Amino acid sequence: MATNETRAKVYLAPLEAASSAEDLAAAAERLWGAMHARKIITKNALVAIKQHFGEDGGENFVPPAVARAVGARIRAAGGKPFSTDSNTLYNGSRANAVDHLELARKHGFSHDALGFPVIIADGLKGESQVTPESRGQMLRRVFLAGAGSMADAAVVLTHVTGHMLAGLGASIKNVAMGFGGRAGKLQQHHS
């Protein structure tokens, strides 16, 4: 049986472990140009830059300089960037939009620092979600963070980590949890 197999191109910018935020931003700009990302941004598209703003006291997140550089490229292509993540199920500094935005600002993610808005995708307390029908075998309904699901396009900036259940936490987990509404997060953790 013949299959229509498509091979994705993978772009890599090798960096040293001690690379500065500016080095990371320059690498992101090189990758943006190499993969001709400008062509996928339509005029006036609302483009989510999906990322993790970090935990209180933590340093495991892609630096704001990278988001700023990517946002500038999106704007140059005619898009309207915004940086986003959603609230957590667990109590802490990311459990509601007010505390989450304060933490984001503390880590350098603010409108003034980035040059574009920072939006918590699932609202003040995780209540902003949509439930589109799913064609999946396991889930007939999914619950997505409102602002994430309404974006015209998304650029995902992810730091790679180990994860207890998945083995590796990277872009798929970043999108699955970070663009999941509160019910979607519960749904994912339930099984």
GIURMO-V263761 format. One record per run of one state. SS is the DSSP state (A for helix, B for strand, O for the rest). FROM is the first residue (numbers start at 0). LEN is the number of residues. If there is no record, write none. Layout:
ss	from	len
SS	FROM	LEN
SS	FROM	LEN
This chain:
ss	from	len
O	0	20
A	20	14
O	34	2
A	36	4
O	40	5
B	45	5
O	50	13
A	63	13
O	76	3
B	79	6
O	85	11
A	96	10
O	106	4
A	110	4
O	114	3
B	117	3
O	120	8
B	128	2
O	130	2
B	132	1
O	133	7
B	140	1
O	141	2
B	143	2
A	145	5
O	150	2
B	152	4
O	156	4
B	160	3
O	163	3
B	166	3
O	169	1
A	170	8
O	178	1
B	179	1
O	180	1
A	181	9
O	190	1
